[in-house]
Amino acid sequence: MLIRFHSDAGDMTMFGDVAVDLLKMMGHSGTVPSAILAKDIPAALDRLKRAAAAAPAPTPRSEDEERESGPIVSMQQRAHPLIELLERAAKNGWDVMWDRQK
């Protein structure tokens, strides 16, 4: 499943499991579809930044494992596009919505 975030600040799509984890880091239930109002974004953004920075580093894998499954991506790296979207939305007073990608 893919989750699409959309706002006047921009649109982006993420894998569903990662998106739900990030939503929960923001203090949201992880419900899809849903939204966050502009007035609530600064607090959610702060929680997301702190949680992503505190997330444990991925466990290193062997070269064979990495070749088979792709490179390891930290939660902080995965959160970066959503953080940027939320920062633009907060700066301009825009709400952010998300739903399943069709």
N, C-alpha and C positions, 0 to 999 in steps of 0.2 A: 504494500500500500504506500502511496505517496501522499504527502500533505502539502497543500498549496497555501502559502501566506500571501495575503493581498491587502493593499492599502494605497492611499495616494502617495505614500513614500516609496512604493515599488512592489513588485511581486517576486516570489521565489518559491521553489519547490524543494522538499527534503524527503528522505526516506521516513516513513511513518514512525518506526520505533525510535529513531533519533529525535524526531520532532516532538513526540510525546514526552520523551525524557527531558528535553529542553523546556517544554511547557511546564512540566512539574518543577523544574529548577526555578522557574519564574514565580512559583507559588500558585500556579493554575492547576486545576484538577486533571488536565490532560484530555478533556472532552473535545471531540471533533465531530461536528463543526462547532466553532465558538468564536469569541472575539475578546479583545481587551480595549477598553475605552482610553482615549488619549490621556485623561487625567490619572489613570492607573499605571501608565507605561513607565514613568521614572522609577517607581518602587520595584516593579517587576524586572526592569532592566538592571537595576542594582543587584537584586537577588540572583539573576541569571549570571551576571559577570562574576560575582563572588563564588557561586556554586561551580561554574565552569573552571575558574582558576583553581579551586580546591579539589576538583575531581582527580582521582588517582591517575597517574601516568599509565598508558597502556603497557602491557607486558611485552618485552622484546620477543621476537620470534626468529626462528632460523631462516636462512635465505630461501630454503625450499618452501617453508610455510608461507613466507611473504610472496613468493612467486605465484603460489597457488591462490592465495586469498587477497592479494594486493597489499599495499602499504598500510601501516598502522596509522590511524588518525585519532588524535586526542579529542576529548570532549571540548576543550577550549577552541581547537581548530573547527570543529563541527558547529560550535555556537557562533562563530565569528560572523557569518552572513546574517543570521537572525539578529545579533547584537547591532549590526550596522543598520538594518531595516528599522529596528526599534528606536535607535538613536535619531534617525531621520524623522520618524513619526513623532517622537517626543518633541523634537525641536520645532516642528510645524503644527503641533496640536491635532494630529490625525489618529484615528482609530486603526487598529490592525485586526483583521479577521483571518480565519483559517478554516479550511475544509478539505475533504478528500479530493485528490486530483481526479478529474474525469477523463 
